[in-house]
Amino acid sequence: MKIEKNVVVSLAYEVKVEGAVVDQSTADAPLDYLHGHNNLITGLESKLEGKVAGDKFSATISPEDGYGEHSDELVQRVPADVFQGVEEIEVGMRFLADTDQGPIPVEVTEVDGDEVVVDGNHMLAGQTLTFDVEVIAVREATAEELEHGHVHKEGGCGGHHHDHDHEGGCCGGEGHGEKKEKDGCCGSGNCSSH
């Protein structure tokens, strides 16, 4: 089966920036995604079109087809008291910030007394990405996966249960009714705290 819109794809990959590995998913724990539903960056998804299980390839993805250029508008100085319940704010901490477009992950880049600088850019914004990819499997999506726009698996982070709140889930909390303003995941097929 070829990769095309509305199929579920399982990938093993390694992504590098300037030769350094920044993310990966192995054949034993592949990234599963629904093709054609903005669950991957557009540059990688377009390179996967037409591939089949067993295909291996490398691709260089420009910032425009990856996470975009770094935007100064997404770097903001905010009062430290907006971080309710956090005793000590430190550079490198990540949070989900509520915005008009829904929750977005931000990283603390500076702490200056009563003010904190947060950056809402993806950590790979402005970077040229080099992917080494292996297509592990391709299958038809279920009706439920097509309705929801993402893969459902048993248990785990990729698993998806419908009796909980979706904010902060894998890959930034794509809920069923939320408008997606981003190009989905690069791949991080694991759960990472923000």
N, C-alpha and C positions, 0 to 999 in steps of 0.2 A: 504494500500500500504506500502510495506517495504522500508526502506532506503537502496538505492543502488546507484551506479554510475548513474549520469544524472538525478536525481530527485532533486526538490527544497524542502528544509527542513526549517521549522520554529521552533526555539528553545527559550525557556525561560531557563535561567541559572544563576548561581551564581558561581564565581570562587574565591577561597581563597588561600592565601599564609600564611602559619603558623597561620591559623585560622582567619586572617583578610580578609574581602571581598575587592577585588581589581577591580572587574568588575561584571556587572550583566546586564541582559536583562529580562524584565518581560513578562508575557503572553499577556499583553495589547500592548506591543511594542517589539515583539520578534525579534531575529536575524534570517534573512532569508539568506540561502546560497545554492549554487549549489554543491551537494555532488560529491566527486571524482575529483574535479578540483583545489585542493590546496587552497581552500578558508578558511580552518580552519587548526589549527595545526594537524599534522598527528595523534598524540595520541588520541585526542578527536574524530577526524573523524573515526578512526578505531573502537572506542567504540560505535559509533552510527550505524555502519553497521548492517542491519537486524532489527533495531528497528522500531516501528510503532507509529502513533499518539496516545498520551496518556501514552506512556512509560515514567517512571521516573527512574533515576539511579544516582549513584554517581561514580566518577572515579578519581583516582589519576594518574596524568600524570608526568612522570619524565622529567627533562630538555632535555634529548635526543629526546623525543617525543613531546616536547613542543617548546620552543623558543631556544633550544640549550644551551650550556654552555656559560658563559661570555667570550668574546674574547678580550684580550688586544690589538690585532691588530685594533680593531674598536674604540679604544680610541686614539684621536690624538690632538696634540697641533697645532693650526692654528693662523695665524695673525688676529687680531681683525678687520682689514680693509676688510676682506672678507664678513663681515656682512653689506653690503651696505644698507643704508637707515635706519639702526637701531641706534637710538640715544644713548641708554644705554643698554649694554649687561649685563644680570643678570643670575646667576646660576638658573637652572630650566627651562629656556627658551628652546623652541623646534623649530627646523627649518627643512626644507627639503634640504638636501645637494645633489648637482649634483655630481654623481660618474660615473665611467666607466660602472657600472651595472645599471645605471638609478638613479632616486632620492631615497634617503633613509632618514628616519627621524633620527635626531641627537638631543641630549640634551646637553646643556651647563652645565658642571660639575665644572668648575673653571674659574675665570677671573683673569688674572695675568698681569696687565698693558696692553701692546700692544699685548698680546697673550691670546688665549682662548682655554680651553680644552673642546672638544666635545666627546660624547660617542654615537656611532652608534649601540650599543647593544640594543635589545628590552628591555624595562624596566623589563620584566619578565624572561630575560635570566638567566640561572643558578638556577632558582626556581622550586621547586616541586609544582605543581598546583593541587588543589582539586576542582573538578567541581560537582555541584548538577544540574542536567539537567532534563528538561521536554520537550518531543517532542510534540509540539503544533499541527503541521500539516505536511503532506507530499503530494506533488503533482508532476505531470509530468512537466518537464521543457519545455518551448517553444523552437521552432527552433532558435529564435534569442538569447535566453539565452544560449543555447548549443553552438552556433557559437561564442559568446563573452566570454563564460566561467564564467559568473556570473549572478546573479539574476537581473531582471529589475522590478521595481515597479513604480507606479504612484507617482510623486512628492517626496519631502523629501530627506533625505540623502540616503536611500536605493533606492530611485527613480533614474532613470538613463536617462539622456537626451544626445542625440548625437550631439548637436550643440555647444559643449563647450570643453575646454581643460580638460583632465582627471587628470593632475598632482595635487596632494594634496587632492584628493577626499577622501571619506570614506576609512578607512583602508589602507591609504598609497598611494593612487593614482594608482590603477591598470588600465592602459590604454589598449585599444584593441590591439595595436601592440607591447606593451612592453613585454620584456622577464621577466617572474616572477622568481626571485632569492630567494624568501622567501616562507615560509609556510603559507602565508595568515594571516587572522585575527584570533585572539583568540576568538573573539566574539564582541568586541566593536561595537554593533549595532547602535551606535549613531555617530554623527559627532564630532570630537574633533580636535581643532586646534593644529598644531604642532609648 
